[in-house]
């Protein structure tokens, strides 16, 4: 049996176009995926509707990409560090820990991207290690439902971790605070991307740098967005720049 879907108001869920087997997704799962990935990605991935380059959210990504490696920036050791965590959920198995540095002039640069299918204590250990290794002043963790359990678990293991919870909502689309605001910063050269870390890799490379670049280049059409979200949380941590231990 086939399940049909057409878009008018997705919460009312009228169905007209058969795209998947009924056993593959429940209505609740589809609604969750649409809210998590956004309308554009859902239209492309689940309704096979093409989206043009004009719909991509980060057109200024390449403007900030430079042929350098992190080790080439000697002064970066003195930059303040901030981390963002996008934990796995029931419909998304992978987790990402994204760490950035911020210069005294306000320029942000990715320092480290950790990706993995960690669960429970393994994810907590990765968060703690990333924060300590990078000396992150603030680590922003999404605290929607299941993710909040991970955050609380991490704090129970180490109360000194500078974790802050971030509840994703309508601010995700805000022109300043949300994802669009990051592209405005890129347009104004507020980011520096060390392309030397991954230039020359194969087109299907699955290293964290290459996966992140593909997500940034294609978002919201990208198949995944875990790195983009974790980067946003790290950016929000750097904007707040206030350590609050829970």
C-alpha positions in Angstrom: 0.0 0.0 0.0 1.2 3.5 -0.8 0.9 6.6 1.3 0.2 9.9 -0.6 1.3 13.4 0.3 0.6 16.8 -1.1 1.3 20.2 0.5 -1.3 22.7 1.5 -0.9 22.8 5.3 1.4 20.0 6.3 -0.1 19.8 9.8 -3.5 19.0 8.2 -1.7 16.5 6.0 -3.7 16.1 2.8 -2.2 13.3 0.6 -2.1 13.1 -3.1 1.3 12.0 -4.5 2.6 8.5 -3.8 6.3 8.6 -2.9 7.0 5.9 -0.3 5.7 2.7 1.2 3.4 3.2 4.1 5.5 1.2 6.4 8.5 3.5 5.9 7.3 6.6 7.7 4.5 7.4 10.1 2.6 10.7 9.9 4.3 11.9 13.1 7.7 11.0 11.8 7.1 13.0 8.6 5.9 16.0 10.5 9.0 15.8 12.7 11.4 15.5 9.7 9.7 18.5 8.1 10.0 20.7 11.2 13.6 19.6 11.7 14.9 19.9 8.2 12.7 22.8 7.0 10.2 23.0 4.2 12.7 23.3 1.3 14.6 20.2 2.2 11.4 18.3 2.8 10.0 19.3 -0.6 13.1 18.1 -2.3 13.7 14.9 -0.4 10.1 13.7 0.1 8.2 15.3 -2.7 10.9 15.4 -5.4 10.4 19.1 -6.1 13.6 20.7 -7.5 15.0 23.8 -5.7 17.1 26.3 -7.6 20.5 27.7 -6.5 18.8 30.9 -5.5 17.1 29.0 -2.7 20.4 27.9 -1.1 20.9 29.6 2.2 24.7 30.1 2.2 25.7 31.6 -1.2 28.7 33.4 0.3 30.3 30.2 1.7 33.1 30.1 -1.0 33.8 33.8 -0.4 35.2 32.8 3.1 37.0 29.7 2.0 40.8 30.2 1.8 43.6 27.8 0.8 45.1 27.6 4.3 45.2 25.1 7.1 44.5 25.8 10.8 48.1 25.3 11.7 49.0 28.2 9.4 47.3 30.6 11.7 49.7 30.8 14.6 47.8 33.4 16.5 44.7 31.2 16.6 45.9 29.6 19.8 44.9 32.7 21.7 41.5 32.9 20.1 38.5 32.1 22.3 36.8 28.8 21.5 33.2 27.8 21.4 31.5 24.5 20.7 28.1 23.5 19.5 26.5 20.0 19.7 23.7 18.6 17.5 22.9 15.3 19.2 21.3 12.3 17.5 17.5 12.0 17.7 15.1 9.1 17.2 14.9 9.9 13.4 18.6 11.0 13.0 21.3 8.6 14.2 24.4 10.8 13.9 25.8 13.5 16.3 28.1 16.4 15.5 30.3 18.4 17.9 31.5 21.6 16.1 34.1 23.9 17.6 35.0 27.4 16.4 37.6 30.0 17.3 36.8 33.7 17.4 39.5 36.4 16.9 39.7 39.7 18.8 38.3 41.3 15.6 35.3 39.0 15.7 36.2 36.7 12.8 35.1 33.1 13.4 36.9 30.0 12.1 36.0 26.3 12.4 38.6 24.5 14.5 37.3 21.0 14.8 34.3 19.0 13.6 33.6 15.6 15.2 31.0 13.3 13.7 29.9 9.9 14.9 27.1 7.6 15.8 27.9 7.9 19.5 25.2 6.9 22.0 24.7 7.6 25.7 27.9 7.7 27.6 30.1 7.6 24.5 28.5 10.9 23.2 28.9 12.4 26.7 32.6 11.4 26.7 33.1 13.0 23.3 31.5 16.2 24.4 33.6 16.4 27.5 36.8 15.6 25.5 36.0 18.2 22.8 35.4 20.9 25.3 38.5 20.2 27.3 40.8 19.7 24.3 39.7 22.9 22.6 39.3 24.8 25.9 35.8 25.9 24.9 34.4 28.7 27.0 30.8 27.8 26.2 29.4 24.6 24.7 25.8 25.0 23.3 23.8 21.8 23.2 20.4 21.5 21.7 18.0 20.6 24.5 14.9 19.6 22.6 13.4 16.5 24.3 15.9 13.6 24.0 18.9 16.0 23.5 18.2 17.5 26.9 18.7 14.1 28.5 22.2 13.9 26.9 23.0 17.4 28.3 21.9 16.5 31.8 23.8 13.3 31.7 27.0 15.2 30.7 26.6 17.6 33.6 26.1 14.7 36.0 29.5 13.3 35.0 31.3 16.7 35.1 29.6 19.8 36.6 32.5 21.9 35.4 31.6 21.6 31.7 30.4 25.0 30.5 27.2 23.7 28.9 24.3 25.8 27.9 21.0 24.4 26.5 19.5 25.8 23.3 15.9 25.2 22.4 15.4 25.4 18.7 12.3 27.3 17.5 11.3 30.1 15.2 14.7 31.9 15.8 16.2 29.3 13.4 14.9 31.4 10.5 15.6 34.8 12.0 17.6 37.1 9.7 20.1 37.9 12.4 20.0 35.2 15.1 19.1 32.3 12.8 20.8 30.5 10.0 20.4 33.3 7.5 22.4 35.5 9.8 25.4 33.4 9.3 25.4 34.0 5.6 25.2 37.8 6.3 28.3 37.4 8.4 30.0 35.5 5.6 29.1 38.2 3.1 30.8 40.7 5.5 33.9 38.4 5.8 33.0 37.5 9.4 34.1 33.9 8.8 37.3 32.2 7.6 37.1 28.7 6.3 40.4 26.7 6.2 40.0 25.0 2.8 43.5 23.6 3.0 42.1 21.1 5.6 40.1 19.3 2.9 41.0 20.6 -0.6 42.1 17.7 -2.8 39.8 15.1 -1.1 37.7 13.0 -3.3 34.2 14.1 -4.3 32.5 11.5 -2.1 34.9 11.9 0.8 33.1 11.3 4.1 35.5 13.2 6.4 33.9 15.7 8.7 35.3 18.7 6.7 33.9 17.4 3.4 30.5 16.5 4.7 30.3 19.9 6.3 31.2 21.7 3.1 28.6 19.8 1.1 25.9 20.6 3.7 26.8 24.3 3.6 26.9 24.4 -0.2 23.6 22.6 -0.7 21.6 23.7 2.4 18.6 23.5 2.6 18.8 20.9 -0.2 21.4 18.9 1.5 20.7 15.3 2.5 21.9 16.0 6.0 22.2 19.2 8.1 23.8 18.0 11.3 27.1 19.9 10.8 25.2 23.1 9.8 23.1 22.9 12.9 26.1 22.2 15.2 28.0 25.1 13.6 25.0 27.4 14.3 24.9 26.3 17.9 28.7 27.1 18.2 28.1 30.5 16.6 25.3 31.2 19.1 27.6 30.2 21.9 30.1 32.7 20.6 27.4 35.4 20.4 26.4 34.9 23.9 30.0 34.7 25.2 28.8 34.2 28.7 29.8 31.1 30.6 26.9 29.6 32.6 27.3 26.3 34.3 24.1 24.3 34.9 
